[in-house]
Amino acid sequence: AGWFRRLLHKPKPSSVESLKSSHSTTSSPSSSSSSSSAKSSSSSPSTSLATSSISLSPVSAPDISASDSPRWDKSYDVCICHSERDVELVEELVSYLEGQPESFRCFLQLRDAAAGGAVVTELCDAVQSSHCWVMLITPGFLHDPWCRYQMHQALAEAPMANGRTIPVLKDVDRKDYPRELRNIYYIYMALKEKSFRQIRDTVV
């Protein structure tokens, strides 16, 4: 019976996971009351006793630049989905990501779409050829049917929200967050530099 009780309790995070959580300030579309109650329950004596017998080995980050990395299975690391109104901010983000030591390969529609290609085809190809998709959700995004289309293509590609879709909220009220993304945590862009780092860490 003791082993069964241990399975029901969440193990303590490893040092790597703790480090990630301390640097990440992602927000949940749902209320934060559940997380606060989880924190209070995790500090109970019974929980700490149950997890003290479980030893966790430190998790090492995968080498995404290695020649045998699954990274090279696709043409792009990141597809940036954005409104035309936000081109300047997106160009800064792309410049930041491509300038990182990992030299992320970004798909930027205005730069990388094939001249003469159909918009629908180019957007679908961009989604399928990328490992993950950053959705820059701004007022312009919410009113752009092509952004909605690309968002739906990304969700169709990874319907279980397995971390490949990265919503980034900017100048949008929480109540206007797209309902299709309600089960996915988002990054709220307040300080641009901090948000860029969060996006980079999430992509890695």
MOLIN-V62687 format. One record per residue. N is the residue number from 1. BURIAL is I if it has 24 or more other C-alpha atoms within 12 Angstrom, else O. D_CENTER is the distance of its C-alpha to the mean C-alpha in whole Angstrom. Layout:
BEGIN
n & burial & d_center
N & BURIAL & D_CENTER
N & BURIAL & D_CENTER
END
This chain:
BEGIN
n & burial & d_center
1 & O & 38
2 & O & 37
3 & O & 34
4 & O & 33
5 & O & 32
6 & O & 30
7 & O & 28
8 & O & 27
9 & I & 26
10 & O & 23
11 & O & 23
12 & I & 23
13 & O & 20
14 & O & 21
15 & O & 21
16 & O & 18
17 & O & 16
18 & O & 17
19 & O & 17
20 & O & 13
21 & O & 13
22 & O & 16
23 & O & 14
24 & O & 11
25 & I & 12
26 & I & 9
27 & I & 11
28 & O & 12
29 & I & 14
30 & O & 17
31 & O & 19
32 & O & 19
33 & O & 22
34 & O & 21
35 & O & 19
36 & O & 22
37 & O & 24
38 & O & 22
39 & O & 23
40 & O & 27
41 & O & 27
42 & O & 26
43 & O & 28
44 & O & 31
45 & O & 34
46 & O & 34
47 & I & 30
48 & O & 30
49 & O & 33
50 & I & 32
51 & I & 29
52 & O & 31
53 & O & 33
54 & O & 29
55 & O & 29
56 & O & 25
57 & O & 25
58 & O & 23
59 & O & 20
60 & O & 19
61 & O & 16
62 & O & 17
63 & O & 19
64 & O & 17
65 & O & 20
66 & O & 22
67 & O & 24
68 & O & 23
69 & O & 20
70 & O & 18
71 & I & 16
72 & O & 19
73 & O & 19
74 & O & 18
75 & O & 19
76 & I & 15
77 & I & 12
78 & I & 10
79 & I & 12
80 & I & 12
81 & I & 13
82 & I & 15
83 & I & 18
84 & I & 21
85 & O & 22
86 & I & 19
87 & O & 20
88 & O & 21
89 & I & 18
90 & I & 16
91 & I & 19
92 & O & 18
93 & I & 14
94 & I & 15
95 & O & 18
96 & I & 16
97 & I & 14
98 & O & 17
99 & O & 19
100 & O & 17
101 & O & 19
102 & O & 17
103 & O & 18
104 & I & 15
105 & I & 16
106 & I & 15
107 & I & 16
108 & I & 17
109 & I & 19
110 & I & 22
111 & O & 23
112 & O & 22
113 & O & 23
114 & O & 27
115 & O & 29
116 & O & 31
117 & O & 28
118 & O & 28
119 & O & 25
120 & O & 24
121 & O & 24
122 & I & 22
123 & I & 19
124 & I & 19
125 & I & 20
126 & I & 17
127 & I & 15
128 & I & 17
129 & I & 17
130 & I & 13
131 & I & 11
132 & I & 8
133 & I & 8
134 & I & 7
135 & I & 9
136 & I & 11
137 & I & 13
138 & I & 16
139 & O & 20
140 & I & 20
141 & I & 17
142 & I & 19
143 & O & 22
144 & O & 21
145 & O & 22
146 & I & 21
147 & I & 17
148 & I & 17
149 & I & 19
150 & I & 16
151 & I & 13
152 & I & 16
153 & I & 16
154 & I & 12
155 & I & 13
156 & O & 16
157 & I & 15
158 & O & 12
159 & O & 14
160 & O & 13
161 & O & 9
162 & O & 9
163 & I & 5
164 & I & 6
165 & I & 5
166 & I & 3
167 & I & 6
168 & I & 8
169 & I & 12
170 & I & 15
171 & O & 18
172 & I & 18
173 & O & 19
174 & I & 17
175 & O & 20
176 & O & 19
177 & I & 15
178 & I & 15
179 & O & 17
180 & O & 15
181 & I & 12
182 & O & 13
183 & O & 12
184 & I & 9
185 & I & 8
186 & I & 7
187 & I & 8
188 & I & 11
189 & I & 13
190 & O & 16
191 & O & 17
192 & O & 16
193 & O & 16
194 & O & 14
195 & I & 11
196 & I & 12
197 & I & 12
198 & I & 9
199 & I & 7
200 & I & 9
201 & I & 9
202 & I & 5
203 & I & 7
204 & I & 10
END
